[in-house]
Amino acid sequence: MTKEQMIIALQDTEQKFKRNHEVIEQVWEAGSPFLSIARQQAARVMEEEIAAILRSE
C-alpha cells in the first residue's frame, strides 16, 4: 500500500467512525447503557480497521 493509499484509507476510517458516532447519538439518549456500549464498539471497530491498514503497509 502506498503512502497516499494509507492516508486515504485512514481518512475513510475516521469518517466512518464519525458517521457511526453521529448515528449512535441519534439512536440512544445520554445516560443509556446502549449508548456507552455502542460507542465502545465503534471505537473497537475503528481500532481494528486502523491496525489492518497499518499491517498492510
mmCIF entry with sequence, helices, sheets and N, C-alpha, C, O atoms, coordinates in Angstrom:
data_MODEL
# 
_entry.id   MODEL 
# 
_entity.id                         1 
_entity.type                       polymer 
_entity.pdbx_number_of_molecules   1 
# 
_entity_poly.entity_id                      1 
_entity_poly.type                           'polypeptide(L)' 
_entity_poly.nstd_linkage                   no 
_entity_poly.nstd_monomer                   no 
_entity_poly.pdbx_seq_one_letter_code       MTKEQMIIALQDTEQKFKRNHEVIEQVWEAGSPFLSIARQQAARVMEEEIAAILRSE 
_entity_poly.pdbx_seq_one_letter_code_can   MTKEQMIIALQDTEQKFKRNHEVIEQVWEAGSPFLSIARQQAARVMEEEIAAILRSE 
_entity_poly.pdbx_strand_id                 A 
# 
loop_
_entity_poly_seq.entity_id 
_entity_poly_seq.num 
_entity_poly_seq.mon_id 
_entity_poly_seq.hetero 
1 1  MET n 
1 2  THR n 
1 3  LYS n 
1 4  GLU n 
1 5  GLN n 
1 6  MET n 
1 7  ILE n 
1 8  ILE n 
1 9  ALA n 
1 10 LEU n 
1 11 GLN n 
1 12 ASP n 
1 13 THR n 
1 14 GLU n 
1 15 GLN n 
1 16 LYS n 
1 17 PHE n 
1 18 LYS n 
1 19 ARG n 
1 20 ASN n 
1 21 HIS n 
1 22 GLU n 
1 23 VAL n 
1 24 ILE n 
1 25 GLU n 
1 26 GLN n 
1 27 VAL n 
1 28 TRP n 
1 29 GLU n 
1 30 ALA n 
1 31 GLY n 
1 32 SER n 
1 33 PRO n 
1 34 PHE n 
1 35 LEU n 
1 36 SER n 
1 37 ILE n 
1 38 ALA n 
1 39 ARG n 
1 40 GLN n 
1 41 GLN n 
1 42 ALA n 
1 43 ALA n 
1 44 ARG n 
1 45 VAL n 
1 46 MET n 
1 47 GLU n 
1 48 GLU n 
1 49 GLU n 
1 50 ILE n 
1 51 ALA n 
1 52 ALA n 
1 53 ILE n 
1 54 LEU n 
1 55 ARG n 
1 56 SER n 
1 57 GLU n 
# 
_struct_asym.id          A 
_struct_asym.entity_id   1 
# 
loop_
_struct_conf.conf_type_id 
_struct_conf.id 
_struct_conf.pdbx_PDB_helix_id 
_struct_conf.beg_label_comp_id 
_struct_conf.beg_label_asym_id 
_struct_conf.beg_label_seq_id 
_struct_conf.pdbx_beg_PDB_ins_code 
_struct_conf.end_label_comp_id 
_struct_conf.end_label_asym_id 
_struct_conf.end_label_seq_id 
_struct_conf.pdbx_end_PDB_ins_code 
_struct_conf.beg_auth_comp_id 
_struct_conf.beg_auth_asym_id 
_struct_conf.beg_auth_seq_id 
_struct_conf.end_auth_comp_id 
_struct_conf.end_auth_asym_id 
_struct_conf.end_auth_seq_id 
_struct_conf.pdbx_PDB_helix_class 
_struct_conf.details 
_struct_conf.pdbx_PDB_helix_length 
HELX_P HELX_P1 AA1 LYS A 3  ? VAL A 27 ? LYS A 3  VAL A 27 1 ? 25 
HELX_P HELX_P2 AA2 PRO A 33 ? ARG A 55 ? PRO A 33 ARG A 55 1 ? 23 
# 
_struct_conf_type.id          HELX_P 
_struct_conf_type.criteria    ? 
_struct_conf_type.reference   ? 
# 
loop_
_atom_site.group_PDB 
_atom_site.id 
_atom_site.type_symbol 
_atom_site.label_atom_id 
_atom_site.label_alt_id 
_atom_site.label_comp_id 
_atom_site.label_asym_id 
_atom_site.label_entity_id 
_atom_site.label_seq_id 
_atom_site.pdbx_PDB_ins_code 
_atom_site.Cartn_x 
_atom_site.Cartn_y 
_atom_site.Cartn_z 
_atom_site.occupancy 
_atom_site.B_iso_or_equiv 
_atom_site.pdbx_formal_charge 
_atom_site.auth_seq_id 
_atom_site.auth_comp_id 
_atom_site.auth_asym_id 
_atom_site.auth_atom_id 
_atom_site.pdbx_PDB_model_num 
ATOM 1   N N  . MET A 1 1  ? 0.858   -1.172 0.000  1.00 0.00 ? 1  MET A N  1 
ATOM 2   C CA . MET A 1 1  ? 0.000   0.000  0.000  1.00 0.00 ? 1  MET A CA 1 
ATOM 3   C C  . MET A 1 1  ? 0.907   1.239  0.000  1.00 0.00 ? 1  MET A C  1 
ATOM 4   O O  . MET A 1 1  ? 1.846   1.335  0.790  1.00 0.00 ? 1  MET A O  1 
ATOM 5   N N  . THR A 1 2  ? 0.612   2.165  -0.883 1.00 0.00 ? 2  THR A N  1 
ATOM 6   C CA . THR A 1 2  ? 1.415   3.387  -0.940 1.00 0.00 ? 2  THR A CA 1 
ATOM 7   C C  . THR A 1 2  ? 1.036   4.323  0.205  1.00 0.00 ? 2  THR A C  1 
ATOM 8   O O  . THR A 1 2  ? 0.012   4.152  0.866  1.00 0.00 ? 2  THR A O  1 
ATOM 9   N N  . LYS A 1 3  ? 1.886   5.303  0.413  1.00 0.00 ? 3  LYS A N  1 
ATOM 10  C CA . LYS A 1 3  ? 1.624   6.292  1.464  1.00 0.00 ? 3  LYS A CA 1 
ATOM 11  C C  . LYS A 1 3  ? 0.293   6.994  1.205  1.00 0.00 ? 3  LYS A C  1 
ATOM 12  O O  . LYS A 1 3  ? -0.487  7.209  2.132  1.00 0.00 ? 3  LYS A O  1 
ATOM 13  N N  . GLU A 1 4  ? 0.037   7.348  -0.038 1.00 0.00 ? 4  GLU A N  1 
ATOM 14  C CA . GLU A 1 4  ? -1.198  8.040  -0.389 1.00 0.00 ? 4  GLU A CA 1 
ATOM 15  C C  . GLU A 1 4  ? -2.421  7.158  -0.134 1.00 0.00 ? 4  GLU A C  1 
ATOM 16  O O  . GLU A 1 4  ? -3.446  7.637  0.350  1.00 0.00 ? 4  GLU A O  1 
ATOM 17  N N  . GLN A 1 5  ? -2.309  5.880  -0.460 1.00 0.00 ? 5  GLN A N  1 
ATOM 18  C CA . GLN A 1 5  ? -3.411  4.949  -0.214 1.00 0.00 ? 5  GLN A CA 1 
ATOM 19  C C  . GLN A 1 5  ? -3.680  4.804  1.279  1.00 0.00 ? 5  GLN A C  1 
ATOM 20  O O  . GLN A 1 5  ? -4.833  4.729  1.705  1.00 0.00 ? 5  GLN A O  1 
ATOM 21  N N  . MET A 1 6  ? -2.608  4.767  2.073  1.00 0.00 ? 6  MET A N  1 
ATOM 22  C CA . MET A 1 6  ? -2.766  4.670  3.525  1.00 0.00 ? 6  MET A CA 1 
ATOM 23  C C  . MET A 1 6  ? -3.461  5.908  4.075  1.00 0.00 ? 6  MET A C  1 
ATOM 24  O O  . MET A 1 6  ? -4.337  5.808  4.934  1.00 0.00 ? 6  MET A O  1 
ATOM 25  N N  . ILE A 1 7  ? -3.070  7.063  3.581  1.00 0.00 ? 7  ILE A N  1 
ATOM 26  C CA . ILE A 1 7  ? -3.692  8.309  4.034  1.00 0.00 ? 7  ILE A CA 1 
ATOM 27  C C  . ILE A 1 7  ? -5.186  8.285  3.733  1.00 0.00 ? 7  ILE A C  1 
ATOM 28  O O  . ILE A 1 7  ? -6.003  8.616  4.592  1.00 0.00 ? 7  ILE A O  1 
ATOM 29  N N  . ILE A 1 8  ? -5.536  7.896  2.525  1.00 0.00 ? 8  ILE A N  1 
ATOM 30  C CA . ILE A 1 8  ? -6.948  7.833  2.133  1.00 0.00 ? 8  ILE A CA 1 
ATOM 31  C C  . ILE A 1 8  ? -7.698  6.807  2.979  1.00 0.00 ? 8  ILE A C  1 
ATOM 32  O O  . ILE A 1 8  ? -8.810  7.074  3.434  1.00 0.00 ? 8  ILE A O  1 
ATOM 33  N N  . ALA A 1 9  ? -7.102  5.649  3.191  1.00 0.00 ? 9  ALA A N  1 
ATOM 34  C CA . ALA A 1 9  ? -7.754  4.604  3.986  1.00 0.00 ? 9  ALA A CA 1 
ATOM 35  C C  . ALA A 1 9  ? -7.966  5.064  5.424  1.00 0.00 ? 9  ALA A C  1 
ATOM 36  O O  . ALA A 1 9  ? -9.022  4.812  6.004  1.00 0.00 ? 9  ALA A O  1 
ATOM 37  N N  . LEU A 1 10 ? -6.976  5.733  6.003  1.00 0.00 ? 10 LEU A N  1 
ATOM 38  C CA . LEU A 1 10 ? -7.111  6.226  7.377  1.00 0.00 ? 10 LEU A CA 1 
ATOM 39  C C  . LEU A 1 10 ? -8.157  7.332  7.464  1.00 0.00 ? 10 LEU A C  1 
ATOM 40  O O  . LEU A 1 10 ? -8.918  7.397  8.429  1.00 0.00 ? 10 LEU A O  1 
ATOM 41  N N  . GLN A 1 11 ? -8.193  8.195  6.464  1.00 0.00 ? 11 GLN A N  1 
ATOM 42  C CA . GLN A 1 11 ? -9.214  9.250  6.444  1.00 0.00 ? 11 GLN A CA 1 
ATOM 43  C C  . GLN A 1 11 ? -10.611 8.646  6.304  1.00 0.00 ? 11 GLN A C  1 
ATOM 44  O O  . GLN A 1 11 ? -11.558 9.116  6.934  1.00 0.00 ? 11 GLN A O  1 
ATOM 45  N N  . ASP A 1 12 ? -10.738 7.608  5.481  1.00 0.00 ? 12 ASP A N  1 
ATOM 46  C CA . ASP A 1 12 ? -12.028 6.920  5.332  1.00 0.00 ? 12 ASP A CA 1 
ATOM 47  C C  . ASP A 1 12 ? -12.461 6.289  6.653  1.00 0.00 ? 12 ASP A C  1 
ATOM 48  O O  . ASP A 1 12 ? -13.633 6.341  7.023  1.00 0.00 ? 12 ASP A O  1 
ATOM 49  N N  . THR A 1 13 ? -11.505 5.696  7.353  1.00 0.00 ? 13 THR A N  1 
ATOM 50  C CA . THR A 1 13 ? -11.800 5.088  8.651  1.00 0.00 ? 13 THR A CA 1 
ATOM 51  C C  . THR A 1 13 ? -12.281 6.145  9.633  1.00 0.00 ? 13 THR A C  1 
ATOM 52  O O  . THR A 1 13 ? -13.226 5.914  10.387 1.00 0.00 ? 13 THR A O  1 
ATOM 53  N N  . GLU A 1 14 ? -11.638 7.290  9.625  1.00 0.00 ? 14 GLU A N  1 
ATOM 54  C CA . GLU A 1 14 ? -12.052 8.385  10.512 1.00 0.00 ? 14 GLU A CA 1 
ATOM 55  C C  . GLU A 1 14 ? -13.472 8.841  10.186 1.00 0.00 ? 14 GLU A C  1 
ATOM 56  O O  . GLU A 1 14 ? -14.276 9.062  11.091 1.00 0.00 ? 14 GLU A O  1 
ATOM 57  N N  . GLN A 1 15 ? -13.779 8.982  8.909  1.00 0.00 ? 15 GLN A N  1 
ATOM 58  C CA . GLN A 1 15 ? -15.115 9.422  8.509  1.00 0.00 ? 15 GLN A CA 1 
ATOM 59  C C  . GLN A 1 15 ? -16.184 8.402  8.904  1.00 0.00 ? 15 GLN A C  1 
ATOM 60  O O  . GLN A 1 15 ? -17.268 8.776  9.349  1.00 0.00 ? 15 GLN A O  1 
ATOM 61  N N  . LYS A 1 16 ? -15.873 7.110  8.738  1.00 0.00 ? 16 LYS A N  1 
ATOM 62  C CA . LYS A 1 16 ? -16.824 6.071  9.152  1.00 0.00 ? 16 LYS A CA 1 
ATOM 63  C C  . LYS A 1 16 ? -17.073 6.136  10.650 1.00 0.00 ? 16 LYS A C  1 
ATOM 64  O O  . LYS A 1 16 ? -18.209 5.999  11.103 1.00 0.00 ? 16 LYS A O  1 
ATOM 65  N N  . PHE A 1 17 ? -16.003 6.346  11.423 1.00 0.00 ? 17 PHE A N  1 
ATOM 66  C CA . PHE A 1 17 ? -16.135 6.442  12.874 1.00 0.00 ? 17 PHE A CA 1 
ATOM 67  C C  . PHE A 1 17 ? -17.015 7.629  13.249 1.00 0.00 ? 17 PHE A C  1 
ATOM 68  O O  . PHE A 1 17 ? -17.905 7.504  14.090 1.00 0.00 ? 17 PHE A O  1 
ATOM 69  N N  . LYS A 1 18 ? -16.771 8.766  12.634 1.00 0.00 ? 18 LYS A N  1 
ATOM 70  C CA . LYS A 1 18 ? -17.571 9.959  12.929 1.00 0.00 ? 18 LYS A CA 1 
ATOM 71  C C  . LYS A 1 18 ? -19.037 9.742  12.556 1.00 0.00 ? 18 LYS A C  1 
ATOM 72  O O  . LYS A 1 18 ? -19.936 10.126 13.305 1.00 0.00 ? 18 LYS A O  1 
ATOM 73  N N  . ARG A 1 19 ? -19.275 9.128  11.402 1.00 0.00 ? 19 ARG A N  1 
ATOM 74  C CA . ARG A 1 19 ? -20.647 8.855  10.958 1.00 0.00 ? 19 ARG A CA 1 
ATOM 75  C C  . ARG A 1 19 ? -21.333 7.884  11.926 1.00 0.00 ? 19 ARG A C  1 
ATOM 76  O O  . ARG A 1 19 ? -22.486 8.092  12.304 1.00 0.00 ? 19 ARG A O  1 
ATOM 77  N N  . ASN A 1 20 ? -20.627 6.838  12.320 1.00 0.00 ? 20 ASN A N  1 
ATOM 78  C CA . ASN A 1 20 ? -21.189 5.884  13.278 1.00 0.00 ? 20 ASN A CA 1 
ATOM 79  C C  . ASN A 1 20 ? -21.523 6.571  14.594 1.00 0.00 ? 20 ASN A C  1 
ATOM 80  O O  . ASN A 1 20 ? -22.570 6.312  15.187 1.00 0.00 ? 20 ASN A O  1 
ATOM 81  N N  . HIS A 1 21 ? -20.635 7.445  15.047 1.00 0.00 ? 21 HIS A N  1 
ATOM 82  C CA . HIS A 1 21 ? -20.854 8.155  16.307 1.00 0.00 ? 21 HIS A CA 1 
ATOM 83  C C  . HIS A 1 21 ? -22.095 9.037  16.219 1.00 0.00 ? 21 HIS A C  1 
ATOM 84  O O  . HIS A 1 21 ? -22.886 9.092  17.160 1.00 0.00 ? 21 HIS A O  1 
ATOM 85  N N  . GLU A 1 22 ? -22.267 9.721  15.102 1.00 0.00 ? 22 GLU A N  1 
ATOM 86  C CA . GLU A 1 22 ? -23.445 10.577 14.922 1.00 0.00 ? 22 GLU A CA 1 
ATOM 87  C C  . GLU A 1 22 ? -24.729 9.756  14.973 1.00 0.00 ? 22 GLU A C  1 
ATOM 88  O O  . GLU A 1 22 ? -25.702 10.151 15.616 1.00 0.00 ? 22 GLU A O  1 
ATOM 89  N N  . VAL A 1 23 ? -24.725 8.623  14.298 1.00 0.00 ? 23 VAL A N  1 
ATOM 90  C CA . VAL A 1 23 ? -25.911 7.768  14.278 1.00 0.00 ? 23 VAL A CA 1 
ATOM 91  C C  . VAL A 1 23 ? -26.189 7.215  15.670 1.00 0.00 ? 23 VAL A C  1 
ATOM 92  O O  . VAL A 1 23 ? -27.336 7.197  16.118 1.00 0.00 ? 23 VAL A O  1 
ATOM 93  N N  . ILE A 1 24 ? -25.153 6.770  16.343 1.00 0.00 ? 24 ILE A N  1 
ATOM 94  C CA . ILE A 1 24 ? -25.302 6.232  17.700 1.00 0.00 ? 24 ILE A CA 1 
ATOM 95  C C  . ILE A 1 24 ? -25.962 7.260  18.604 1.00 0.00 ? 24 ILE A C  1 
ATOM 96  O O  . ILE A 1 24 ? -26.870 6.929  19.367 1.00 0.00 ? 24 ILE A O  1 
ATOM 97  N N  . GLU A 1 25 ? -25.513 8.499  18.521 1.00 0.00 ? 25 GLU A N  1 
ATOM 98  C CA . GLU A 1 25 ? -26.051 9.537  19.395 1.00 0.00 ? 25 GLU A CA 1 
ATOM 99  C C  . GLU A 1 25 ? -27.484 9.915  19.027 1.00 0.00 ? 25 GLU A C  1 
ATOM 100 O O  . GLU A 1 25 ? -28.218 10.434 19.868 1.00 0.00 ? 25 GLU A O  1 
ATOM 101 N N  . GLN A 1 26 ? -27.890 9.663  17.788 1.00 0.00 ? 26 GLN A N  1 
ATOM 102 C CA . GLN A 1 26 ? -29.274 9.912  17.396 1.00 0.00 ? 26 GLN A CA 1 
ATOM 103 C C  . GLN A 1 26 ? -30.197 8.798  17.877 1.00 0.00 ? 26 GLN A C  1 
ATOM 104 O O  . GLN A 1 26 ? -31.382 9.025  18.122 1.00 0.00 ? 26 GLN A O  1 
ATOM 105 N N  . VAL A 1 27 ? -29.652 7.606  18.009 1.00 0.00 ? 27 VAL A N  1 
ATOM 106 C CA . VAL A 1 27 ? -30.464 6.451  18.389 1.00 0.00 ? 27 VAL A CA 1 
ATOM 107 C C  . VAL A 1 27 ? -30.686 6.387  19.891 1.00 0.00 ? 27 VAL A C  1 
ATOM 108 O O  . VAL A 1 27 ? -31.807 6.153  20.342 1.00 0.00 ? 27 VAL A O  1 
ATOM 109 N N  . TRP A 1 28 ? -29.627 6.595  20.672 1.00 0.00 ? 28 TRP A N  1 
ATOM 110 C CA . TRP A 1 28 ? -29.736 6.450  22.121 1.00 0.00 ? 28 TRP A CA 1 
ATOM 111 C C  . TRP A 1 28 ? -29.465 7.769  22.831 1.00 0.00 ? 28 TRP A C  1 
ATOM 112 O O  . TRP A 1 28 ? -28.599 8.545  22.427 1.00 0.00 ? 28 TRP A O  1 
ATOM 113 N N  . GLU A 1 29 ? -30.212 8.003  23.881 1.00 0.00 ? 29 GLU A N  1 
ATOM 114 C CA . GLU A 1 29 ? -30.075 9.230  24.667 1.00 0.00 ? 29 GLU A CA 1 
ATOM 115 C C  . GLU A 1 29 ? -28.898 9.115  25.629 1.00 0.00 ? 29 GLU A C  1 
ATOM 116 O O  . GLU A 1 29 ? -28.457 8.016  25.966 1.00 0.00 ? 29 GLU A O  1 
ATOM 117 N N  . ALA A 1 30 ? -28.399 10.274 26.066 1.00 0.00 ? 30 ALA A N  1 
ATOM 118 C CA . ALA A 1 30 ? -27.322 10.304 27.053 1.00 0.00 ? 30 ALA A CA 1 
ATOM 119 C C  . ALA A 1 30 ? -27.763 9.549  28.298 1.00 0.00 ? 30 ALA A C  1 
ATOM 120 O O  . ALA A 1 30 ? -28.906 9.671  28.739 1.00 0.00 ? 30 ALA A O  1 
ATOM 121 N N  . GLY A 1 31 ? -26.861 8.780  28.848 1.00 0.00 ? 31 GLY A N  1 
ATOM 122 C CA . GLY A 1 31 ? -27.174 8.007  30.038 1.00 0.00 ? 31 GLY A CA 1 
ATOM 123 C C  . GLY A 1 31 ? -27.622 6.583  29.745 1.00 0.00 ? 31 GLY A C  1 
ATOM 124 O O  . GLY A 1 31 ? -27.666 5.747  30.648 1.00 0.00 ? 31 GLY A O  1 
ATOM 125 N N  . SER A 1 32 ? -27.953 6.303  28.494 1.00 0.00 ? 32 SER A N  1 
ATOM 126 C CA . SER A 1 32 ? -28.376 4.955  28.123 1.00 0.00 ? 32 SER A CA 1 
ATOM 127 C C  . SER A 1 32 ? -27.168 4.018  28.135 1.00 0.00 ? 32 SER A C  1 
ATOM 128 O O  . SER A 1 32 ? -26.110 4.368  27.612 1.00 0.00 ? 32 SER A O  1 
ATOM 129 N N  . PRO A 1 33 ? -27.316 2.839  28.723 1.00 0.00 ? 33 PRO A N  1 
ATOM 130 C CA . PRO A 1 33 ? -26.200 1.887  28.694 1.00 0.00 ? 33 PRO A CA 1 
ATOM 131 C C  . PRO A 1 33 ? -25.881 1.442  27.262 1.00 0.00 ? 33 PRO A C  1 
ATOM 132 O O  . PRO A 1 33 ? -24.743 1.084  26.960 1.00 0.00 ? 33 PRO A O  1 
ATOM 133 N N  . PHE A 1 34 ? -26.881 1.465  26.391 1.00 0.00 ? 34 PHE A N  1 
ATOM 134 C CA . PHE A 1 34 ? -26.646 1.090  25.000 1.00 0.00 ? 34 PHE A CA 1 
ATOM 135 C C  . PHE A 1 34 ? -25.764 2.115  24.291 1.00 0.00 ? 34 PHE A C  1 
ATOM 136 O O  . PHE A 1 34 ? -24.978 1.757  23.414 1.00 0.00 ? 34 PHE A O  1 
ATOM 137 N N  . LEU A 1 35 ? -25.891 3.381  24.665 1.00 0.00 ? 35 LEU A N  1 
ATOM 138 C CA . LEU A 1 35 ? -25.053 4.431  24.089 1.00 0.00 ? 35 LEU A CA 1 
ATOM 139 C C  . LEU A 1 35 ? -23.592 4.154  24.403 1.00 0.00 ? 35 LEU A C  1 
ATOM 140 O O  . LEU A 1 35 ? -22.737 4.231  23.520 1.00 0.00 ? 35 LEU A O  1 
ATOM 141 N N  . SER A 1 36 ? -23.310 3.837  25.633 1.00 0.00 ? 36 SER A N  1 
ATOM 142 C CA . SER A 1 36 ? -21.941 3.543  26.047 1.00 0.00 ? 36 SER A CA 1 
ATOM 143 C C  . SER A 1 36 ? -21.390 2.315  25.328 1.00 0.00 ? 36 SER A C  1 
ATOM 144 O O  . SER A 1 36 ? -20.252 2.323  24.859 1.00 0.00 ? 36 SER A O  1 
ATOM 145 N N  . ILE A 1 37 ? -22.190 1.277  25.244 1.00 0.00 ? 37 ILE A N  1 
ATOM 146 C CA . ILE A 1 37 ? -21.765 0.046  24.565 1.00 0.00 ? 37 ILE A CA 1 
ATOM 147 C C  . ILE A 1 37 ? -21.497 0.317  23.087 1.00 0.00 ? 37 ILE A C  1 
ATOM 148 O O  . ILE A 1 37 ? -20.492 -0.139 22.542 1.00 0.00 ? 37 ILE A O  1 
ATOM 149 N N  . ALA A 1 38 ? -22.384 1.051  22.448 1.00 0.00 ? 38 ALA A N  1 
ATOM 150 C CA . ALA A 1 38 ? -22.229 1.348  21.021 1.00 0.00 ? 38 ALA A CA 1 
ATOM 151 C C  . ALA A 1 38 ? -20.999 2.206  20.765 1.00 0.00 ? 38 ALA A C  1 
ATOM 152 O O  . ALA A 1 38 ? -20.292 1.993  19.780 1.00 0.00 ? 38 ALA A O  1 
ATOM 153 N N  . ARG A 1 39 ? -20.736 3.166  21.631 1.00 0.00 ? 39 ARG A N  1 
ATOM 154 C CA . ARG A 1 39 ? -19.532 3.993  21.483 1.00 0.00 ? 39 ARG A CA 1 
ATOM 155 C C  . ARG A 1 39 ? -18.276 3.138  21.597 1.00 0.00 ? 39 ARG A C  1 
ATOM 156 O O  . ARG A 1 39 ? -17.340 3.287  20.812 1.00 0.00 ? 39 ARG A O  1 
ATOM 157 N N  . GLN A 1 40 ? -18.264 2.247  22.574 1.00 0.00 ? 40 GLN A N  1 
ATOM 158 C CA . GLN A 1 40 ? -17.108 1.367  22.754 1.00 0.00 ? 40 GLN A CA 1 
ATOM 159 C C  . GLN A 1 40 ? -16.909 0.474  21.538 1.00 0.00 ? 40 GLN A C  1 
ATOM 160 O O  . GLN A 1 40 ? -15.781 0.262  21.094 1.00 0.00 ? 40 GLN A O  1 
ATOM 161 N N  . GLN A 1 41 ? -17.998 -0.042 21.007 1.00 0.00 ? 41 GLN A N  1 
ATOM 162 C CA . GLN A 1 41 ? -17.905 -0.913 19.839 1.00 0.00 ? 41 GLN A CA 1 
ATOM 163 C C  . GLN A 1 41 ? -17.420 -0.137 18.615 1.00 0.00 ? 41 GLN A C  1 
ATOM 164 O O  . GLN A 1 41 ? -16.610 -0.646 17.840 1.00 0.00 ? 41 GLN A O  1 
ATOM 165 N N  . ALA A 1 42 ? -17.904 1.076  18.440 1.00 0.00 ? 42 ALA A N  1 
ATOM 166 C CA . ALA A 1 42 ? -17.451 1.905  17.314 1.00 0.00 ? 42 ALA A CA 1 
ATOM 167 C C  . ALA A 1 42 ? -15.954 2.168  17.420 1.00 0.00 ? 42 ALA A C  1 
ATOM 168 O O  . ALA A 1 42 ? -15.245 2.133  16.415 1.00 0.00 ? 42 ALA A O  1 
ATOM 169 N N  . ALA A 1 43 ? -15.474 2.430  18.623 1.00 0.00 ? 43 ALA A N  1 
ATOM 170 C CA . ALA A 1 43 ? -14.043 2.661  18.830 1.00 0.00 ? 43 ALA A CA 1 
ATOM 171 C C  . ALA A 1 43 ? -13.253 1.386  18.540 1.00 0.00 ? 43 ALA A C  1 
ATOM 172 O O  . ALA A 1 43 ? -12.181 1.439  17.938 1.00 0.00 ? 43 ALA A O  1 
ATOM 173 N N  . ARG A 1 44 ? -13.778 0.256  18.965 1.00 0.00 ? 44 ARG A N  1 
ATOM 174 C CA . ARG A 1 44 ? -13.104 -1.025 18.729 1.00 0.00 ? 44 ARG A CA 1 
ATOM 175 C C  . ARG A 1 44 ? -13.005 -1.310 17.232 1.00 0.00 ? 44 ARG A C  1 
ATOM 176 O O  . ARG A 1 44 ? -11.958 -1.741 16.748 1.00 0.00 ? 44 ARG A O  1 
ATOM 177 N N  . VAL A 1 45 ? -14.082 -1.072 16.506 1.00 0.00 ? 45 VAL A N  1 
ATOM 178 C CA . VAL A 1 45 ? -14.082 -1.288 15.057 1.00 0.00 ? 45 VAL A CA 1 
ATOM 179 C C  . VAL A 1 45 ? -13.040 -0.385 14.402 1.00 0.00 ? 45 VAL A C  1 
ATOM 180 O O  . VAL A 1 45 ? -12.284 -0.828 13.537 1.00 0.00 ? 45 VAL A O  1 
ATOM 181 N N  . MET A 1 46 ? -13.004 0.881  14.815 1.00 0.00 ? 46 MET A N  1 
ATOM 182 C CA . MET A 1 46 ? -12.036 1.816  14.253 1.00 0.00 ? 46 MET A CA 1 
ATOM 183 C C  . MET A 1 46 ? -10.609 1.343  14.540 1.00 0.00 ? 46 MET A C  1 
ATOM 184 O O  . MET A 1 46 ? -9.758  1.383  13.651 1.00 0.00 ? 46 MET A O  1 
ATOM 185 N N  . GLU A 1 47 ? -10.343 0.901  15.755 1.00 0.00 ? 47 GLU A N  1 
ATOM 186 C CA . GLU A 1 47 ? -9.008  0.416  16.110 1.00 0.00 ? 47 GLU A CA 1 
ATOM 187 C C  . GLU A 1 47 ? -8.611  -0.777 15.245 1.00 0.00 ? 47 GLU A C  1 
ATOM 188 O O  . GLU A 1 47 ? -7.470  -0.864 14.792 1.00 0.00 ? 47 GLU A O  1 
ATOM 189 N N  . GLU A 1 48 ? -9.546  -1.693 15.016 1.00 0.00 ? 48 GLU A N  1 
ATOM 190 C CA . GLU A 1 48 ? -9.268  -2.861 14.184 1.00 0.00 ? 48 GLU A CA 1 
ATOM 191 C C  . GLU A 1 48 ? -8.982  -2.452 12.742 1.00 0.00 ? 48 GLU A C  1 
ATOM 192 O O  . GLU A 1 48 ? -8.085  -3.002 12.104 1.00 0.00 ? 48 GLU A O  1 
ATOM 193 N N  . GLU A 1 49 ? -9.738  -1.494 12.234 1.00 0.00 ? 49 GLU A N  1 
ATOM 194 C CA . GLU A 1 49 ? -9.525  -1.036 10.860 1.00 0.00 ? 49 GLU A CA 1 
ATOM 195 C C  . GLU A 1 49 ? -8.175  -0.340 10.722 1.00 0.00 ? 49 GLU A C  1 
ATOM 196 O O  . GLU A 1 49 ? -7.470  -0.547 9.735  1.00 0.00 ? 49 GLU A O  1 
ATOM 197 N N  . ILE A 1 50 ? -7.811  0.483  11.704 1.00 0.00 ? 50 ILE A N  1 
ATOM 198 C CA . ILE A 1 50 ? -6.511  1.155  11.666 1.00 0.00 ? 50 ILE A CA 1 
ATOM 199 C C  . ILE A 1 50 ? -5.389  0.123  11.717 1.00 0.00 ? 50 ILE A C  1 
ATOM 200 O O  . ILE A 1 50 ? -4.417  0.224  10.968 1.00 0.00 ? 50 ILE A O  1 
ATOM 201 N N  . ALA A 1 51 ? -5.516  -0.856 12.587 1.00 0.00 ? 51 ALA A N  1 
ATOM 202 C CA . ALA A 1 51 ? -4.494  -1.903 12.691 1.00 0.00 ? 51 ALA A CA 1 
ATOM 203 C C  . ALA A 1 51 ? -4.343  -2.646 11.366 1.00 0.00 ? 51 ALA A C  1 
ATOM 204 O O  . ALA A 1 51 ? -3.224  -2.938 10.944 1.00 0.00 ? 51 ALA A O  1 
ATOM 205 N N  . ALA A 1 52 ? -5.453  -2.949 10.713 1.00 0.00 ? 52 ALA A N  1 
ATOM 206 C CA . ALA A 1 52 ? -5.404  -3.650 9.429  1.00 0.00 ? 52 ALA A CA 1 
ATOM 207 C C  . ALA A 1 52 ? -4.713  -2.803 8.368  1.00 0.00 ? 52 ALA A C  1 
ATOM 208 O O  . ALA A 1 52 ? -3.938  -3.319 7.563  1.00 0.00 ? 52 ALA A O  1 
ATOM 209 N N  . ILE A 1 53 ? -4.990  -1.516 8.368  1.00 0.00 ? 53 ILE A N  1 
ATOM 210 C CA . ILE A 1 53 ? -4.353  -0.613 7.400  1.00 0.00 ? 53 ILE A CA 1 
ATOM 211 C C  . ILE A 1 53 ? -2.852  -0.568 7.642  1.00 0.00 ? 53 ILE A C  1 
ATOM 212 O O  . ILE A 1 53 ? -2.063  -0.662 6.702  1.00 0.00 ? 53 ILE A O  1 
ATOM 213 N N  . LEU A 1 54 ? -2.460  -0.425 8.897  1.00 0.00 ? 54 LEU A N  1 
ATOM 214 C CA . LEU A 1 54 ? -1.038  -0.334 9.219  1.00 0.00 ? 54 LEU A CA 1 
ATOM 215 C C  . LEU A 1 54 ? -0.312  -1.653 8.952  1.00 0.00 ? 54 LEU A C  1 
ATOM 216 O O  . LEU A 1 54 ? 0.863   -1.639 8.584  1.00 0.00 ? 54 LEU A O  1 
ATOM 217 N N  . ARG A 1 55 ? -0.985  -2.785 9.130  1.00 0.00 ? 55 ARG A N  1 
ATOM 218 C CA . ARG A 1 55 ? -0.370  -4.089 8.828  1.00 0.00 ? 55 ARG A CA 1 
ATOM 219 C C  . ARG A 1 55 ? -0.157  -4.262 7.330  1.00 0.00 ? 55 ARG A C  1 
ATOM 220 O O  . ARG A 1 55 ? 0.776   -4.950 6.914  1.00 0.00 ? 55 ARG A O  1 
ATOM 221 N N  . SER A 1 56 ? -1.000  -3.655 6.524  1.00 0.00 ? 56 SER A N  1 
ATOM 222 C CA . SER A 1 56 ? -0.919  -3.852 5.072  1.00 0.00 ? 56 SER A CA 1 
ATOM 223 C C  . SER A 1 56 ? 0.158   -3.006 4.419  1.00 0.00 ? 56 SER A C  1 
ATOM 224 O O  . SER A 1 56 ? 0.312   -3.024 3.198  1.00 0.00 ? 56 SER A O  1 
ATOM 225 N N  . GLU A 1 57 ? 0.894   -2.273 5.218  1.00 0.00 ? 57 GLU A N  1 
ATOM 226 C CA . GLU A 1 57 ? 1.938   -1.378 4.697  1.00 0.00 ? 57 GLU A CA 1 
ATOM 227 C C  . GLU A 1 57 ? 2.897   -2.125 3.858  1.00 0.00 ? 57 GLU A C  1 
ATOM 228 O O  . GLU A 1 57 ? 3.844   -1.540 3.333  1.00 0.00 ? 57 GLU A O  1 
# 
